[in-house]
Amino acid sequence: MISGDRCGGMDHGIDHHGTQQTFSRRDLLDQLEIHIRNLKQSDAWVAYLRAQSRFHHYSPRNVMLIAMQRPDATNVAGFTTWKELGRSVIRGERGINILAPVLTRTSPDDNEALTGFRWVSVFDIAQTHGRPLPSPVVLLHGESPGAIEAELEHVVASFGFSLHYERLPFGVNGECRWQSRLIVIEPQNPGLQRVKTIVHELAHALLHEHQVLRDVAEIEAEAVAFLVLAALGFDSSPYSAGYLATWLGDDQEISEAISRSCLEIQHASDAILGALRRFSSHPLDEESCTQTSELAHSSTLTGSNMGRKGILASPISGRTQST
């Protein structure tokens, strides 16, 4: 469980169901850790790991080749592998060319030796159809209540970004496009899922200008989304637990990951809730988000990554995708 008081403190949630609730960050994160532990002992997690084991870890050169030919690729595999996973390449799709090693042995007793490379074709999941891949995440269903999604548009704008909706690559729910200052959301997802993704991408904008470790960035952003939705009266654990589990190392506990990033997570969730409080059309408790006014004006995000800055300090570039 999460130890200490760094992520603790009692905050009043903004409950858009019309009632006031009180929550502790530490209690919420403890509950999330239980969800993740239970997930990792489930048949669904085993099925997910089995499916993921079929995908190769490509060399840096092949990663570059894939990105050059299909920048939005997510899961890439060969024709036969997709067949074994219950999916078929869509007729007319053009393969992504990568280099595969050629191994030969000069005699039956010799080990295989690398003698060259050959071009082979692989395909992204968006170029296939068929049985869905096993996934540990469950999209949040249901429409967002009241005007919360519209209010979040104002929150996003208050941090210098614009909220935009467009069809995204298969399996991608949102993107933070730092150069164009856009947070882009998949419009066909259910309303509650869109709300969670907006908060997740806004957390990227607030925190991850110089963060080169993707796993750290994704864990922080999803923890922020989980806490903000809890303050709004929603439980995002059906999605958040699976998403966090996929970014945790094999032996890493969520408590360990959260502890390293606790101040960043607290900073971003307070800033987002504070801005939402200003734009909300619902009556809110004056005591809610008590740490926001102090934290929202701080430029440096402290904690395990000392000196890391986000949009509260300066502009950022690049983009992240959230699946």
C-alpha atoms as a printed R data frame, in Angstrom:
    type eleno elety resid chain resno       x       y       z
1   ATOM     1    CA   MET     A     1   0.000   0.000   0.000
2   ATOM     2    CA   ILE     A     2   1.017   3.651  -0.346
3   ATOM     3    CA   SER     A     3   2.945   4.593   2.751
4   ATOM     4    CA   GLY     A     4   3.442   7.969   4.401
5   ATOM     5    CA   ASP     A     5   1.444  11.175   3.963
6   ATOM     6    CA   ARG     A     6   2.975  12.596   0.777
7   ATOM     7    CA   CYS     A     7  -0.055  11.596  -1.264
8   ATOM     8    CA   GLY     A     8  -2.419  11.842   1.667
9   ATOM     9    CA   GLY     A     9  -4.509  14.694   2.951
10  ATOM    10    CA   MET     A    10  -8.262  14.935   2.875
11  ATOM    11    CA   ASP     A    11  -9.733  16.767  -0.079
12  ATOM    12    CA   HIS     A    12 -13.371  17.452  -0.798
13  ATOM    13    CA   GLY     A    13 -14.363  15.962  -4.135
14  ATOM    14    CA   ILE     A    14 -16.340  17.755  -6.799
15  ATOM    15    CA   ASP     A    15 -19.231  15.352  -7.152
16  ATOM    16    CA   HIS     A    16 -21.252  16.092 -10.288
17  ATOM    17    CA   HIS     A    17 -23.971  13.747  -9.093
18  ATOM    18    CA   GLY     A    18 -24.992  16.585  -6.789
19  ATOM    19    CA   THR     A    19 -23.604  15.381  -3.447
20  ATOM    20    CA   GLN     A    20 -20.445  16.318  -1.596
21  ATOM    21    CA   GLN     A    21 -17.934  13.589  -0.832
22  ATOM    22    CA   THR     A    22 -14.620  13.450   0.976
23  ATOM    23    CA   PHE     A    23 -11.726  11.360  -0.216
24  ATOM    24    CA   SER     A    24  -8.100  10.702   0.658
25  ATOM    25    CA   ARG     A    25  -5.617  10.357  -2.163
26  ATOM    26    CA   ARG     A    26  -3.776   7.689  -0.246
27  ATOM    27    CA   ASP     A    27  -6.946   5.640   0.291
28  ATOM    28    CA   LEU     A    28  -7.871   5.931  -3.365
29  ATOM    29    CA   LEU     A    29  -4.429   4.839  -4.547
30  ATOM    30    CA   ASP     A    30  -4.489   1.948  -2.078
31  ATOM    31    CA   GLN     A    31  -7.778   0.809  -3.643
32  ATOM    32    CA   LEU     A    32  -6.266   1.131  -7.107
33  ATOM    33    CA   GLU     A    33  -3.300  -1.011  -6.054
34  ATOM    34    CA   ILE     A    34  -5.701  -3.752  -4.920
35  ATOM    35    CA   HIS     A    35  -7.440  -3.642  -8.315
36  ATOM    36    CA   ILE     A    36  -4.075  -4.016 -10.074
37  ATOM    37    CA   ARG     A    37  -2.998  -6.938  -7.878
38  ATOM    38    CA   ASN     A    38  -6.294  -8.721  -8.491
39  ATOM    39    CA   LEU     A    39  -5.993  -8.090 -12.225
40  ATOM    40    CA   LYS     A    40  -2.499  -9.585 -12.346
41  ATOM    41    CA   GLN     A    41  -3.860 -12.802 -10.827
42  ATOM    42    CA   SER     A    42  -6.726 -13.093 -13.324
43  ATOM    43    CA   ASP     A    43  -7.197 -15.195 -16.456
44  ATOM    44    CA   ALA     A    44  -7.607 -11.969 -18.442
45  ATOM    45    CA   TRP     A    45  -4.062 -10.914 -17.521
46  ATOM    46    CA   VAL     A    46  -2.652 -14.321 -18.520
47  ATOM    47    CA   ALA     A    47  -4.426 -14.088 -21.882
48  ATOM    48    CA   TYR     A    48  -3.062 -10.573 -22.388
49  ATOM    49    CA   LEU     A    49   0.527 -11.689 -21.645
50  ATOM    50    CA   ARG     A    50   0.217 -14.650 -23.996
51  ATOM    51    CA   ALA     A    51  -0.951 -12.404 -26.820
52  ATOM    52    CA   GLN     A    52   1.765  -9.831 -26.156
53  ATOM    53    CA   SER     A    53   4.450 -12.536 -26.214
54  ATOM    54    CA   ARG     A    54   3.673 -13.040 -29.911
55  ATOM    55    CA   PHE     A    55   4.912  -9.544 -30.772
56  ATOM    56    CA   HIS     A    56   8.614  -9.089 -31.447
57  ATOM    57    CA   HIS     A    57  10.805  -6.533 -29.724
58  ATOM    58    CA   TYR     A    58  12.138  -4.782 -32.800
59  ATOM    59    CA   SER     A    59  15.654  -3.404 -33.143
60  ATOM    60    CA   PRO     A    60  16.143   0.382 -33.118
61  ATOM    61    CA   ARG     A    61  16.724   0.246 -36.880
62  ATOM    62    CA   ASN     A    62  13.437  -1.571 -37.495
63  ATOM    63    CA   VAL     A    63  11.597   0.734 -35.107
64  ATOM    64    CA   MET     A    64  12.835   3.633 -37.229
65  ATOM    65    CA   LEU     A    65  11.761   1.888 -40.434
66  ATOM    66    CA   ILE     A    66   8.284   1.233 -39.016
67  ATOM    67    CA   ALA     A    67   7.950   4.859 -37.872
68  ATOM    68    CA   MET     A    68   9.013   6.169 -41.276
69  ATOM    69    CA   GLN     A    69   6.438   4.072 -43.136
70  ATOM    70    CA   ARG     A    70   3.572   4.137 -40.613
71  ATOM    71    CA   PRO     A    71   4.073   6.714 -37.832
72  ATOM    72    CA   ASP     A    72   0.809   5.769 -36.085
73  ATOM    73    CA   ALA     A    73   1.644   2.045 -35.791
74  ATOM    74    CA   THR     A    74   0.917   0.465 -32.404
75  ATOM    75    CA   ASN     A    75   1.033  -3.366 -32.586
76  ATOM    76    CA   VAL     A    76   3.043  -4.753 -35.492
77  ATOM    77    CA   ALA     A    77   3.391  -8.387 -36.576
78  ATOM    78    CA   GLY     A    78   3.782 -10.580 -39.633
79  ATOM    79    CA   PHE     A    79   0.968 -12.077 -41.708
80  ATOM    80    CA   THR     A    80   1.236 -15.519 -40.053
81  ATOM    81    CA   THR     A    81   1.329 -14.149 -36.513
82  ATOM    82    CA   TRP     A    82  -1.852 -12.160 -37.123
83  ATOM    83    CA   LYS     A    83  -3.512 -15.339 -38.410
84  ATOM    84    CA   GLU     A    84  -2.490 -17.209 -35.250
85  ATOM    85    CA   LEU     A    85  -3.988 -14.391 -33.169
86  ATOM    86    CA   GLY     A    86  -7.319 -14.715 -34.973
87  ATOM    87    CA   ARG     A    87  -6.939 -11.660 -37.202
88  ATOM    88    CA   SER     A    88  -6.461 -11.270 -40.955
89  ATOM    89    CA   VAL     A    89  -4.682  -8.593 -42.951
90  ATOM    90    CA   ILE     A    90  -7.247  -6.483 -44.816
91  ATOM    91    CA   ARG     A    91  -7.136  -7.062 -48.563
92  ATOM    92    CA   GLY     A    92  -5.152  -4.367 -50.340
93  ATOM    93    CA   GLU     A    93  -3.160  -3.248 -47.292
94  ATOM    94    CA   ARG     A    94   0.471  -2.501 -48.026
95  ATOM    95    CA   GLY     A    95   3.038  -4.138 -45.763
96  ATOM    96    CA   ILE     A    96   5.594  -2.291 -43.646
97  ATOM    97    CA   ASN     A    97   9.090  -3.278 -44.787
98  ATOM    98    CA   ILE     A    98  11.626  -4.203 -42.127
99  ATOM    99    CA   LEU     A    99  14.893  -6.149 -42.077
100 ATOM   100    CA   ALA     A   100  14.943  -9.714 -40.757
101 ATOM   101    CA   PRO     A   101  18.198 -11.575 -39.960
102 ATOM   102    CA   VAL     A   102  19.315 -14.472 -42.148
103 ATOM   103    CA   LEU     A   103  20.791 -17.263 -39.996
104 ATOM   104    CA   THR     A   104  22.612 -20.244 -41.422
105 ATOM   105    CA   ARG     A   105  24.712 -23.119 -40.108
106 ATOM   106    CA   THR     A   106  27.527 -24.703 -42.104
107 ATOM   107    CA   SER     A   107  27.075 -28.118 -40.514
108 ATOM   108    CA   PRO     A   108  24.483 -29.849 -38.300
109 ATOM   109    CA   ASP     A   109  26.767 -29.483 -35.277
110 ATOM   110    CA   ASP     A   110  27.400 -25.737 -35.701
111 ATOM   111    CA   ASN     A   111  25.409 -22.945 -34.125
112 ATOM   112    CA   GLU     A   112  23.464 -20.678 -36.420
113 ATOM   113    CA   ALA     A   113  25.463 -17.673 -37.610
114 ATOM   114    CA   LEU     A   114  24.229 -14.349 -38.940
115 ATOM   115    CA   THR     A   115  25.028 -14.152 -42.644
116 ATOM   116    CA   GLY     A   116  22.918 -11.182 -43.714
117 ATOM   117    CA   PHE     A   117  19.503  -9.533 -43.708
118 ATOM   118    CA   ARG     A   118  16.420  -9.726 -45.916
119 ATOM   119    CA   TRP     A   119  13.381  -7.544 -46.354
120 ATOM   120    CA   VAL     A   120  10.117  -8.842 -44.891
121 ATOM   121    CA   SER     A   121   6.646  -7.323 -44.555
122 ATOM   122    CA   VAL     A   122   4.812  -6.744 -41.297
123 ATOM   123    CA   PHE     A   123   1.426  -5.127 -40.637
124 ATOM   124    CA   ASP     A   124   0.007  -2.855 -37.971
125 ATOM   125    CA   ILE     A   125  -3.119  -3.966 -36.107
126 ATOM   126    CA   ALA     A   126  -5.055  -1.162 -37.848
127 ATOM   127    CA   GLN     A   127  -4.390  -3.012 -41.123
128 ATOM   128    CA   THR     A   128  -6.116  -6.148 -39.814
129 ATOM   129    CA   HIS     A   129  -9.572  -7.267 -38.743
130 ATOM   130    CA   GLY     A   130 -10.893 -10.173 -36.717
131 ATOM   131    CA   ARG     A   131 -10.923 -11.266 -33.103
132 ATOM   132    CA   PRO     A   132 -10.073  -8.481 -30.630
133 ATOM   133    CA   LEU     A   133  -6.740  -8.903 -28.886
134 ATOM   134    CA   PRO     A   134  -6.966  -9.719 -25.173
135 ATOM   135    CA   SER     A   135  -6.779  -6.481 -23.214
136 ATOM   136    CA   PRO     A   136  -6.562  -5.740 -19.489
137 ATOM   137    CA   VAL     A   137  -8.348  -2.395 -19.896
138 ATOM   138    CA   VAL     A   138 -12.101  -1.858 -20.060
139 ATOM   139    CA   LEU     A   139 -13.391   1.315 -21.707
140 ATOM   140    CA   LEU     A   140 -15.475   3.429 -19.346
141 ATOM   141    CA   HIS     A   141 -19.068   3.413 -20.553
142 ATOM   142    CA   GLY     A   142 -21.741   5.980 -19.951
143 ATOM   143    CA   GLU     A   143 -22.080   9.633 -20.829
144 ATOM   144    CA   SER     A   144 -20.391  12.319 -18.757
145 ATOM   145    CA   PRO     A   145 -22.905  14.115 -16.527
146 ATOM   146    CA   GLY     A   146 -23.978  17.671 -17.030
147 ATOM   147    CA   ALA     A   147 -21.506  19.999 -18.710
148 ATOM   148    CA   ILE     A   148 -18.331  18.406 -17.370
149 ATOM   149    CA   GLU     A   149 -16.808  17.752 -20.807
150 ATOM   150    CA   ALA     A   150 -17.472  21.323 -21.931
151 ATOM   151    CA   GLU     A   151 -16.047  22.601 -18.647
152 ATOM   152    CA   LEU     A   152 -12.892  20.585 -19.254
153 ATOM   153    CA   GLU     A   153 -12.514  22.371 -22.592
154 ATOM   154    CA   HIS     A   154 -12.197  25.630 -20.640
155 ATOM   155    CA   VAL     A   155  -9.759  23.975 -18.237
156 ATOM   156    CA   VAL     A   156  -7.576  22.816 -21.142
157 ATOM   157    CA   ALA     A   157  -7.643  26.337 -22.627
158 ATOM   158    CA   SER     A   158  -6.619  27.847 -19.290
159 ATOM   159    CA   PHE     A   159  -3.321  25.950 -19.596
160 ATOM   160    CA   GLY     A   160  -2.685  27.175 -23.135
161 ATOM   161    CA   PHE     A   161  -3.951  24.157 -25.064
162 ATOM   162    CA   SER     A   162  -6.986  23.582 -27.271
163 ATOM   163    CA   LEU     A   163  -9.291  20.584 -27.109
164 ATOM   164    CA   HIS     A   164  -9.891  18.913 -30.469
165 ATOM   165    CA   TYR     A   165 -11.818  15.812 -31.566
166 ATOM   166    CA   GLU     A   166 -10.760  13.657 -34.494
167 ATOM   167    CA   ARG     A   167 -10.647  10.009 -35.469
168 ATOM   168    CA   LEU     A   168  -7.426   8.503 -34.158
169 ATOM   169    CA   PRO     A   169  -5.512   5.348 -35.103
170 ATOM   170    CA   PHE     A   170  -6.960   2.038 -34.004
171 ATOM   171    CA   GLY     A   171  -6.728   1.631 -30.228
172 ATOM   172    CA   VAL     A   172  -5.620   5.218 -29.517
173 ATOM   173    CA   ASN     A   173  -7.959   7.183 -27.253
174 ATOM   174    CA   GLY     A   174  -6.124  10.498 -27.131
175 ATOM   175    CA   GLU     A   175  -2.982  12.441 -27.962
176 ATOM   176    CA   CYS     A   176  -1.139  15.404 -26.468
177 ATOM   177    CA   ARG     A   177   0.365  17.297 -29.411
178 ATOM   178    CA   TRP     A   178   2.735  19.727 -27.803
179 ATOM   179    CA   GLN     A   179   4.000  21.600 -30.864
180 ATOM   180    CA   SER     A   180   0.496  22.515 -31.997
181 ATOM   181    CA   ARG     A   181  -0.742  22.865 -28.392
182 ATOM   182    CA   LEU     A   182  -3.588  20.429 -28.977
183 ATOM   183    CA   ILE     A   183  -5.189  17.754 -26.847
184 ATOM   184    CA   VAL     A   184  -6.879  15.429 -29.322
185 ATOM   185    CA   ILE     A   185  -9.618  12.986 -28.304
186 ATOM   186    CA   GLU     A   186 -11.222  10.038 -30.102
187 ATOM   187    CA   PRO     A   187 -14.835  11.233 -30.570
188 ATOM   188    CA   GLN     A   188 -16.461   7.801 -30.867
189 ATOM   189    CA   ASN     A   189 -15.563   6.723 -27.330
190 ATOM   190    CA   PRO     A   190 -18.251   6.938 -24.624
191 ATOM   191    CA   GLY     A   191 -18.519  10.290 -22.847
192 ATOM   192    CA   LEU     A   192 -17.031   9.116 -19.551
193 ATOM   193    CA   GLN     A   193 -14.046   7.606 -21.356
194 ATOM   194    CA   ARG     A   194 -13.522  10.883 -23.232
195 ATOM   195    CA   VAL     A   195 -13.518  12.802 -19.941
196 ATOM   196    CA   LYS     A   196 -10.909  10.485 -18.435
197 ATOM   197    CA   THR     A   197  -8.737  10.728 -21.542
198 ATOM   198    CA   ILE     A   198  -8.918  14.544 -21.550
199 ATOM   199    CA   VAL     A   199  -7.594  14.588 -17.987
200 ATOM   200    CA   HIS     A   200  -4.902  12.010 -18.826
201 ATOM   201    CA   GLU     A   201  -3.646  14.046 -21.791
202 ATOM   202    CA   LEU     A   202  -3.807  17.296 -19.817
203 ATOM   203    CA   ALA     A   203  -1.627  15.660 -17.167
204 ATOM   204    CA   HIS     A   204   0.933  14.936 -19.901
205 ATOM   205    CA   ALA     A   205   0.806  18.611 -20.883
206 ATOM   206    CA   LEU     A   206   1.354  19.731 -17.298
207 ATOM   207    CA   LEU     A   207   4.111  17.305 -16.388
208 ATOM   208    CA   HIS     A   208   6.062  15.829 -19.245
209 ATOM   209    CA   GLU     A   209   7.979  18.411 -21.215
210 ATOM   210    CA   HIS     A   210  11.336  16.764 -20.540
211 ATOM   211    CA   GLN     A   211  10.244  13.317 -19.413
212 ATOM   212    CA   VAL     A   212  11.970  10.778 -21.655
213 ATOM   213    CA   LEU     A   213  10.832   7.716 -19.696
214 ATOM   214    CA   ARG     A   214   7.523   6.717 -21.278
215 ATOM   215    CA   ASP     A   215   6.551   4.353 -18.475
216 ATOM   216    CA   VAL     A   216   6.960   7.080 -15.833
217 ATOM   217    CA   ALA     A   217   4.945   9.542 -17.921
218 ATOM   218    CA   GLU     A   218   2.073   7.110 -18.491
219 ATOM   219    CA   ILE     A   219   1.899   6.014 -14.841
220 ATOM   220    CA   GLU     A   220   1.804   9.635 -13.664
221 ATOM   221    CA   ALA     A   221  -0.809  10.729 -16.217
222 ATOM   222    CA   GLU     A   222  -3.148   7.823 -15.495
223 ATOM   223    CA   ALA     A   223  -2.802   8.250 -11.718
224 ATOM   224    CA   VAL     A   224  -3.803  11.898 -12.143
225 ATOM   225    CA   ALA     A   225  -6.811  10.893 -14.257
226 ATOM   226    CA   PHE     A   226  -7.867   8.315 -11.657
227 ATOM   227    CA   LEU     A   227  -7.709  10.865  -8.824
228 ATOM   228    CA   VAL     A   228  -9.502  13.624 -10.729
229 ATOM   229    CA   LEU     A   229 -12.322  11.314 -11.797
230 ATOM   230    CA   ALA     A   230 -12.640  10.124  -8.205
231 ATOM   231    CA   ALA     A   231 -13.054  13.763  -7.143
232 ATOM   232    CA   LEU     A   232 -15.797  14.062  -9.751
233 ATOM   233    CA   GLY     A   233 -17.571  11.039  -8.285
234 ATOM   234    CA   PHE     A   234 -16.484   8.360 -10.777
235 ATOM   235    CA   ASP     A   235 -14.469   5.180 -10.427
236 ATOM   236    CA   SER     A   236 -12.110   4.756 -13.397
237 ATOM   237    CA   SER     A   237 -10.380   1.669 -11.961
238 ATOM   238    CA   PRO     A   238 -11.858  -0.713 -14.610
239 ATOM   239    CA   TYR     A   239  -9.700   1.178 -17.128
240 ATOM   240    CA   SER     A   240  -6.950   2.687 -14.960
241 ATOM   241    CA   ALA     A   241  -5.924  -0.547 -13.208
242 ATOM   242    CA   GLY     A   242  -5.300  -2.365 -16.486
243 ATOM   243    CA   TYR     A   243  -3.590   0.626 -18.088
244 ATOM   244    CA   LEU     A   244  -1.215   1.079 -15.152
245 ATOM   245    CA   ALA     A   245  -0.515  -2.646 -14.967
246 ATOM   246    CA   THR     A   246   0.708  -2.663 -18.580
247 ATOM   247    CA   TRP     A   247   3.213   0.113 -17.842
248 ATOM   248    CA   LEU     A   248   4.537  -1.312 -14.576
249 ATOM   249    CA   GLY     A   249   7.644  -3.478 -14.697
250 ATOM   250    CA   ASP     A   250   7.259  -7.192 -14.061
251 ATOM   251    CA   ASP     A   251   8.289  -6.868 -10.410
252 ATOM   252    CA   GLN     A   252   7.236  -3.257  -9.814
253 ATOM   253    CA   GLU     A   253   4.429  -2.433  -7.413
254 ATOM   254    CA   ILE     A   254   2.120   0.498  -8.044
255 ATOM   255    CA   SER     A   255   2.987   1.814  -4.567
256 ATOM   256    CA   GLU     A   256   6.656   2.014  -5.559
257 ATOM   257    CA   ALA     A   257   5.873   3.809  -8.816
258 ATOM   258    CA   ILE     A   258   3.431   6.238  -7.195
259 ATOM   259    CA   SER     A   259   5.806   7.029  -4.333
260 ATOM   260    CA   ARG     A   260   8.494   8.131  -6.782
261 ATOM   261    CA   SER     A   261   6.093  10.491  -8.543
262 ATOM   262    CA   CYS     A   262   3.848  11.491  -5.684
263 ATOM   263    CA   LEU     A   263   4.412  15.235  -5.771
264 ATOM   264    CA   GLU     A   264   4.011  15.387  -9.544
265 ATOM   265    CA   ILE     A   265   0.731  13.484  -9.350
266 ATOM   266    CA   GLN     A   266  -0.524  15.681  -6.510
267 ATOM   267    CA   HIS     A   267   0.566  18.862  -8.288
268 ATOM   268    CA   ALA     A   268  -1.231  18.051 -11.541
269 ATOM   269    CA   SER     A   269  -4.430  16.709  -9.967
270 ATOM   270    CA   ASP     A   270  -4.690  19.786  -7.724
271 ATOM   271    CA   ALA     A   271  -4.092  22.140 -10.652
272 ATOM   272    CA   ILE     A   272  -6.720  20.454 -12.840
273 ATOM   273    CA   LEU     A   273  -9.323  20.307 -10.062
274 ATOM   274    CA   GLY     A   274  -8.614  23.922  -9.140
275 ATOM   275    CA   ALA     A   275  -9.156  25.068 -12.716
276 ATOM   276    CA   LEU     A   276 -12.279  22.914 -13.017
277 ATOM   277    CA   ARG     A   277 -13.615  24.472  -9.844
278 ATOM   278    CA   ARG     A   278 -13.331  27.913 -11.424
279 ATOM   279    CA   PHE     A   279 -15.178  26.907 -14.590
280 ATOM   280    CA   SER     A   280 -17.776  24.564 -13.130
281 ATOM   281    CA   SER     A   281 -21.417  25.525 -13.388
282 ATOM   282    CA   HIS     A   282 -22.218  23.334 -10.394
283 ATOM   283    CA   PRO     A   283 -22.162  24.631  -6.803
284 ATOM   284    CA   LEU     A   284 -18.842  23.546  -5.298
285 ATOM   285    CA   ASP     A   285 -17.570  23.442  -1.752
286 ATOM   286    CA   GLU     A   286 -15.256  26.389  -1.078
287 ATOM   287    CA   GLU     A   287 -12.917  24.051   0.768
288 ATOM   288    CA   SER     A   288 -12.409  21.708  -2.184
289 ATOM   289    CA   CYS     A   289  -8.959  21.412  -3.744
290 ATOM   290    CA   THR     A   290  -7.389  23.278  -0.827
291 ATOM   291    CA   GLN     A   291  -3.861  22.797  -2.112
292 ATOM   292    CA   THR     A   292  -4.568  24.096  -5.621
293 ATOM   293    CA   SER     A   293  -3.999  27.817  -5.263
294 ATOM   294    CA   GLU     A   294  -0.596  27.250  -3.735
295 ATOM   295    CA   LEU     A   295   0.531  24.565  -6.184
296 ATOM   296    CA   ALA     A   296  -0.890  25.927  -9.424
297 ATOM   297    CA   HIS     A   297   1.497  28.901  -9.374
298 ATOM   298    CA   SER     A   298   4.615  26.804  -8.746
299 ATOM   299    CA   SER     A   299   6.787  26.418 -11.845
300 ATOM   300    CA   THR     A   300   9.083  23.577 -10.840
301 ATOM   301    CA   LEU     A   301   7.766  20.066 -10.286
302 ATOM   302    CA   THR     A   302   9.724  18.452  -7.498
303 ATOM   303    CA   GLY     A   303  10.132  14.830  -6.507
304 ATOM   304    CA   SER     A   304  12.122  11.962  -7.970
305 ATOM   305    CA   ASN     A   305  12.845  13.817 -11.231
306 ATOM   306    CA   MET     A   306  14.318  16.999  -9.781
307 ATOM   307    CA   GLY     A   307  14.125  20.014 -12.031
308 ATOM   308    CA   ARG     A   308  11.571  18.493 -14.424
309 ATOM   309    CA   LYS     A   309   9.279  21.193 -15.773
310 ATOM   310    CA   GLY     A   310   5.904  21.175 -17.459
311 ATOM   311    CA   ILE     A   311   3.580  23.656 -19.096
312 ATOM   312    CA   LEU     A   312   3.248  25.573 -15.842
313 ATOM   313    CA   ALA     A   313   6.840  26.599 -16.515
314 ATOM   314    CA   SER     A   314   7.282  26.767 -20.313
315 ATOM   315    CA   PRO     A   315   6.070  25.444 -23.686
316 ATOM   316    CA   ILE     A   316   6.674  21.848 -24.684
317 ATOM   317    CA   SER     A   317   7.130  19.941 -27.924
318 ATOM   318    CA   GLY     A   318   6.432  16.478 -29.295
319 ATOM   319    CA   ARG     A   319   3.397  14.343 -28.532
320 ATOM   320    CA   THR     A   320   2.219  11.309 -26.607
321 ATOM   321    CA   GLN     A   321  -0.461   8.805 -27.502
322 ATOM   322    CA   SER     A   322  -2.695   7.111 -24.963
323 ATOM   323    CA   THR     A   323  -4.286   3.793 -25.750
